[in-house]
Amino acid sequence: MSLFKRSQTTAAGFDWAGFVWLFVFFWYFSGITQLLIQLTGTSGFSGFRQAFVMSAIWLAPMLLFPRQTRVMSAVIGVVLWACSMASLGYFFIYQQEFSQSVIFIMFESNVAEAGEYMTQYFAWWMVPAFLAHSAFSWFLWTRLRPVYLPRGKAIVAATAILVAVVAYPLIKQTQRTGSFAAGFEKFETRIEPAVPWQMAVAYHRYLDTLAGMQDMLESASKIPPLHNLKDAMANTPATLVLVIGESTNRQRMSLYGYPRPTTPELDKLKDQLDVFDNVITPRPYTIEALQQVLTFADEENPDLYLTTPSLVSMMKQAGYKTFWITNQQTMTKRNTMLTTFSEQADQQVYLNNNRNQNAAQYDGDVIEPFNKALADAAPRKLIVVHLLGTHMSYQYRYPSTFDKFQDRSGVPAGIRDDQLPTYNSYDNAVLYNDFVVSSLIKDYARTDPNGFLLYLSDHGEDVFDSAGHSTLGRNENKPTAPMYTIPFMAWASPKWRATHDWNLAGDLSRPYSSSHLIHTWADLAGLSFDELDRSKSVVSDSFKARPLMIGNPYEREQRALIDFSLMKPKTPPAVAQQ
């Protein structure tokens, strides 16, 4: 049939079959990865939905220029295919969705490191998988044909697609946020699951976030060192470990009296641990909390992180080689402060490059690089391990082998049926966190180190724990004890105990804020300097109990003091009948 006759035939009635083939072709390049994400339970449905919507944008030029359908679809298809190969390959290797963090890792790695990754993770089945992906792309392209509309209708249809997919969401986000820049940032999040925008958005955000991080690092480099720093253990080999948890409320740990056995491994180690049971965090959000926990800043002096060294910088000044191993998202605008802390270390290991937190990413991945750092030849080492812990969404924080709590056994009587799955998944996340933290302690102990390991969570989480059992998550404007009560414990090696006064039994119930951790850490490590305030060290004889301040320190009129009575429940919570 000639092109003219075909045009006349299809103009008489819209070619819906041809239109669907066009859409399926363009959707396929984003949809295949999103479909695998759904089938494997790696993340939620939003990415799949957004990729589906964004794929429609390529229909506009096909309707406007139907005679060039085959050529345009081939050119666009090659670009989409190349991006989808990168996205699909990354998913095959890491079971993660491509994100700006991947761009960061790519630019931070050298060719040798990239080769090591390929050698370690490449599997033979990936070759036929890539070939099948490419072959099916070609098959879809062979099914494409021009879809004709009268010129006026084609313009209207193409405009409607562009308005629905681009203009309306962008205008809506701009109105919601109050500025075009903020609205565009939200819009970028919507289009990011689809190729090639996945690469474009990732690279744009990488550049933007990198600039912010470089500014922070430059400012940090200008901070003067601590004055008159002295190390009681100078020139003595030592390995110190700081493990930072995430979103873990100690009230849900059997180590702290919770009726469910959520921390069986730590329970077994209890006699070897110094477990502090009266510690809170100043803020219920990771960045804001660690901005104080890892620096000299606190609720009364929130800006000190700008003018004084961080804990990592302090240990480097004391002559320690520093490592930062993180399973948190690496390169996001929100996490710039965390990445800045990590970049101050001598070596970094970034494990979590997912586009969002609602994706399966297990903390067990930190164990291998942790052991590698332990084996490093440096005589004096600080190793910081930052876990994803029990962060929402809880069902993504543990593998299926840790899906232990599934019924009402040990659950408070006030938990509704619709709340039970979330309540149980949080306990399962705590159970897996117990496995990871205890594994780190055991692996550390096996090296016969001279040093100590300290574990604390950045903040807690209210998972239907507080009165009324209606609160889920964290809200600084409506604080509850579970958001702020955190686990805080230390393990010291026999060698370290033999040369230090490690009798902490009388310190374990002191009311303490993790905002003063740097003073406790320096005290435990045997450091002294002019900026050290031993009255803020929970293990010092000079310790001074202070009102425990929580909340945004920049909104002093709204800042509260946590009620001490909320911190240590006097009686176990009511439990449902079994």
N, C-alpha and C positions, 0 to 999 in steps of 0.2 A: 504494500500500500504506500502511495506517495505521501510525503510530509503534508502536502496540501490537503489530500483527502482525509488523512488522519486528523488534521486540525479541524476540518469541518465536522468529522464524526464526533470527536471529543468535545467540541464546542457546543454541540446540541444537548449534551448531558454531562454533568461534572464527572470526571474520572476518579471516583473515590478509591478504587483499588490502586491506581497509580499514585494517588496522594498518600495512601497508607504505606506503600512501598518506600516512598521518599522519606517519610517520617521514620520508619523502622531503620532505614539505612543510617540516617544521621544519629538516631538514638542509640544504635547498637554500640558505637564506640565508647560512649559513657556508660551505657546500660549494662554491658557485660561485667564490668568491675563492680558496679553497684549491685547487680544481681548476685554475684558471688559473695559480696558483703552481707546481703540479706540471708542467703542460704547457709552461710557459716556462722551467722549470729554475731558477726564482728562489730556491728554498729546498728543504729536505729534506722528508721524508714525515711527520715527527712532527706538524706542525700539522694536516695533513689527517686523520691518525688521531685526534688529540685532539678536533677539531671534530666528527668522526663520532660519537665516544662521547658528547660533551656534548649533542649534539642530542637524545639519547634522553630527557633529563630532562623534556621537554615532554609526553612520552607519559603520564606519571604522572597529571596532572590530567585528561587525556582519558579514561583508564580509570576514574577515580573519579567523574567527572561526565559520562557519555556524552551525556546529553540536551542539554548545553550545548556540545557539541563545536564546532558551527559558530561560535557567538558567541565562545567562548574562543580558538579557533584564529584567528579574525579579529583579535581584540584583540592577542593575542601576535604574530600575523603582522605587524601594522602596525609594532610596535616592532622586530621582527627585520628587516623590510623597510627601515625608516629607517636602522638601524645598518648593514645590508648595503650600502645605497646609498653611505654615507660610506666604508665599507671598500673597496667595489668602485671607487668614484671615485678614492680615493687610490691604489689599485693601477694604475688606468688612467693616471694622471698620472705617478706616480713609479716604478712597477714595484716597489713596496715594500709590505710588510704593515703595517697600521695598528698603532701601538704607543704607549707612553706618551711617547715622544719627540715624536710628532705633537702630543699635547696640549700639551707644552711649547712647541713652535713656534707653535701656535695662540695661546697666551696671550702669547707674546713678540712676536708680529707685530701690527701695526696694520691697520686696514681698507684703507689705501692699499697696503700691502705684499701683503695677501691678494688685492687686485684685480690687482696686477701679476702675481702667480703664475698666477691664473686666465687672464689675457689671454695669458700666455706659453705655458701648457701645454694650454689647452683646445683640443680638436679637434672638428670637426663630427660625427665618427662616434660620439662619446660619447653624443649625444642619442638616436639610435636604439638604441644599446646599453643605455642606461638604460630606455628604453621597452620593449625586448624583455625585459629583466630583470623589470620590473614586470608585464608581460603574462603571463610564464610563472609568476610568483608567483600571479597571479590564477587562472590555469588550474589550478594545483595545488590552490588552495583550493576550486575548484568540484568537485574530485574527492573531497573529504573527506566522510566519513559517520561516524556514531557507531559505535563498536566496543564491544559489550556483553559483559560477563562477570558471572556471579553476584557479588553484593556482596562476599562473603568472598574470592573469588578475585581480584576487582578490587583489593581492599585489599592482598592479598598481592603481586600483580604490581606495583602502584605502589610499594609499600615496597621490593621487590626492586630496582626500577629506581633508586630514590633511594639505596639502600645501595650498589649497584654503581657508580653514577656519582659520588656525592658522599661518602657516609660512609666507605666502605672506603678510597678513595684518600687522604682527609684523615687518617684514623686511621693509615694506613700511613706517610704522610709525617711525621706527628707522631712516630711511634715511631722512624723513621729519624733524624730530626734532633734528637730529645730535647726538643723544646718545641713547644707549639701554635703559637706565633707563627711559628717557622721552618717548621713543617709547613704552615701556612696559606699562607705565601709560596710554597712549592713547589707547593701545590695551585693557587694562582692562575696559576702558569705553565702548568699543565695545561689550565686552562679558558680561557686567554686567546685561543686561536685561534678560538673560537666567539663569535658575536654572541648577545646583547648584552654578554656578559661581557668581550669585547674592550674595549669602551668603559669599562665599570665598573672593570675591573682597571687599565686605562691611567690613568684619572683618579685612582684610589686611590694607585697607585704614584707618579704625578706629584706628588700632594700630599705623600706621605711623603718622596720624594727631594728635593723642593723645600725642605721644612723643613730637611733635613740640609744642603743647599747654602747656604741662607740663614744657617744657624748658622756654616758655614765662612766665608762671605763677611763676616759680621759680625765674626768673629774676625780675619780678614785685614785688615779695615778698621782694627782697633785696633793693628796692628803698626806700630811707629814706622818712619819712613823711614831709609834708609842715612845714616850719619854722614859729613859732610864730602864729599859726592859732588861730583866735578869731572869735566867732560867736555872732553877735549882738542879735540874738534870742535864745541864749543858754537856755536850759531847758524849752523852750516854745514849746508846741505841734505844729507840722507843717507837712504838706504833700505836697511835691513838685513832679511834673510830667514832664518828658522829653519825648516827642513823636518824634521819628525819622522816617521820611518818606523815600520814595525810588523813584528815577527817576521822580520826579514831577517838571515840569517846571511851574513856577508861571504864565508865559504868557498864559497858557491854563486854568487859573482859573478865573471865572467871578468875584471873590473877588478882583482880580487885573485888572479888566477892559476887560477881554475877552468877546466878544459879545455873545457867547453861555452860557446858564445858567448851567455851570458845577459844581458850588459850591453853590447850593441854600440854604443849611443848614448853611454854614459858612456865607453866605450873610445875613441871618437872625440874626446872632450873631455879625455882624460887629460892632455895637455900643458897644459891650462888649469886643471887641478884640483890641489889639494894633498890627496893621499890618505894618510890616517893608517892604518897597517896593524897597529897594536898596541893597539887600544882595546877595552875590554870594558865591559859594563854590570854594575851591582852586583846586579840582581835580574832574574829571567827573566819577570816579569809587568809589564804596562803600568803599572798604577796605582802599584805599589810602586817601579818603576824611575823613573818620571817625578816621583814625590814627591821624589826626590833630584836627578834631572837638572835639573829646573826651579827648584830652590831651593838654599839653602845647606846643606841636610841632606846627610849622607853616611852611610856605614856606621858610622863612629865617633860621629857626632852625628845620629842619625836623627830627632830631634824638632825640629831647627832650623827646619823648615818652619812650625812653629807660632809662631815668634817673630821670624823674619826675612822680608824681602820675597821674593816670587818674581821670576823673571827678567822677567816682564811688568811687574810693579810697579816693578822697578828701571829699566826703560826708560821707563816713564811718568814717573818721577821725573826722568829725564834729559831730558825734554821731547819724547819721541817719541809720535806718535799710534799706537796699537796695534790690530792686526787679528788675529783668530783664525779661521782657516778650517779646518773639520774634517770628515773623512769617517768619523770614528769614531761609534759610537752615542752619542747625546747624553744622554738623560735616563734612566739606569738607576741602580739602587742601587749597582751596582759602579762606575759611571763618575762618581759624584758629585764626586770629587776633580778629574777632568778638566774637568767642566763648571764647577767653581769656578775653575779656572785660566782657562778661556775667558771667563768672566763678568768677570774682572778687566780684560780688554781693552776698548778703546773701542767696537769693532765686532766682531760675531760673525757667522759664516756656518755654519749647521748643515746638512749635506747628507745624513747617514745617519740615517733614522728607522725603520729596520727593527726588528722585534721581537727578532730574534736575529742573531748574527754570521754564521750559516750561511745567508747570502742574497747574491744577486748585487748587488754595490754597487761600482762601478768608480771608482778614484781619479782618472780623467780628469775627473771632475766638478769637481775643485778648480781646474782651469786657468782657467775663465771668471771665477770670483770673485777668483782671484789676480790676473789682469790688471786687473780692476776696481779692486782695492786699489792696484796699482801706479800706476794713473792718478789716484788720489786727489790732491787739490791740496795736502794737508799737506806741508810741506817736509821734515819728519823723520818717518819711518815705520818701525815694526817690524811685519813680517808673519810670523805663525806659521802654518804649514800642517801639519796633522796628518793623515797618510795612514792608510788601512787596510792598505796594504802587502801583505804576503804572509801575512796572518793565515789560520788555518784557517777554513773549509774552502777549500783552495787553488783548487779548480776554480771557485769563485765570485769569484775575484779578478781574472780577466782575460776579455776578450771572446774569441769564437771565432777572431778573426783573429790572436791571439797563441798559439794552440794549436800551437806549433812542435815541441816535443820530445815525441815519441810512441813512440820505439823505444829501443834500448839503446846507441845511439851516444853515447859519452862517459860512460856510467854505470859506477860502480865494480863490480867483478866480484862482490862479495858481495850485491848487491841481488837479492832473490827475485822471481819473476814476479808474485806477488800484491802485492808492494810497489811494483812498477814504475809503475803508474798514479799513485800518490800522489807518488812521487819525481819523475816527469815533470811533474805538475801544479804542484809547488812551483817547479820551474825555469821553467815558463811564467809563474807569478806573479812571479818575479824579473824575467823578461823584460819584463813589462808595467810593473812598478815602475821599471825602467830607462827606459822610454818616458816615464813621468810625471815622474820626477825630472829627466831631461834636458830635458824640455819646459819645466819650471819654470825651469831654469837658462837656457835659450835665450831664453825670453820675458823673463826678468829682464834678460839682457844686452842685448836689443834696445832697452830703455828708456834705455840709456846711463847707468846709475845711478852714484851715488857711494856705494859700500857693498860688502857681501859677502853671500854666501849660504852657510849651513852646513847640511849634511845628515848626520843620524845616525839609526840605528834605535833604538827603545826597548830592544829585546833581540833575541836571535837565536832560532833554532828548530832543533831536531835532527830532520831528516827522513831517518832511516837513515844519518846521516853518521858517527857515532862508532863506535868499535871494536865489531865484532859486527853492525853494521847492524840493530839490533833496536829502537832507541829512536825514538819518534815524538812530537814535541811538546816540552813543557818540564816539568821536575819539579825543584823546588829541593832536594828531599831526595836526588835522584840526579843531581847536576850533571854536565854534559858541556860541552866547549868550545863546540860549535856553539850552545848555548843562550845563551852570553855574548859570543861574538865578534861584533862589530857593525861595519858600515861607518861611516866617519866621514871626511867630506871637506868642503873649502871651495873656493868660487870667489869671487875678488875682482875687481872691475872695474878697468880701467886707471886711472880717476880715483883710486880708493882706494889702489891700489898706489903711485901717484905721490906720495902724501902720507903713507904709512905704511911702516914697516919690515916688509914682507911677505915676507921671505926665510925660508920655513918648512922648507926642505929638510932641515935638521939636526934638525927636531923630529918628523918623520913616523913614526919607528920607536920613539918613546918609549913605554914601558909606561904606559898611562893608563886611568883609570876615568871613564866619563861622569858619575858622581856628582859630579864637580868641574867640570862644564861651565860653570856660572855664572861661575866665576873665569876660565876661558878666554874666554868670551863677553865679559865686561867688559873683559878685556885687549885683545881684538881690536877692540872698539868704542871704545877710547880712554877708558874710564871709570876713575876711581880713587875709593876711599872707604876708610874705616877697616876695614870688614869684608873687604875684598879680600885674598886670600892668593895672591900671585903664585907661590908654590911649588906651588900646585895648578893653575896655568895651563900647559897643555902647550906653549904657544908663548912662554913667558917664559924669559929667561936665568936666572931664579931658580928654575926648575922643579926639583922634588925627586922622584925616583922613589920610590914607596911600594909596600909589599905591596898587591896588588890584592885587596881583600876582596869576597867575594860571600856571598849568603845572607841570611837573616832576621836583621837586627841586634838584634832583641829576643830572640833565642835564641842568645846569644853562645857558649854551650858547643857549639853545633852549627855555628857559622859556620866556613867553610873559607877558605883562601887558594887562589886559582886557580893552577895550575901554569903558569908562564910558557911552558914548552915546548909546552903545548897550543895556544897562541895562534897561533903562526906555523909551520905545517907546513914541515919542511925539504925534503920531496920531494912532488911531486904524487901524489894518490891513484891507486891501481891502477885501470885502466880496462878494461872488458870488451872482448874482441876483437870487432871489427866484421865 
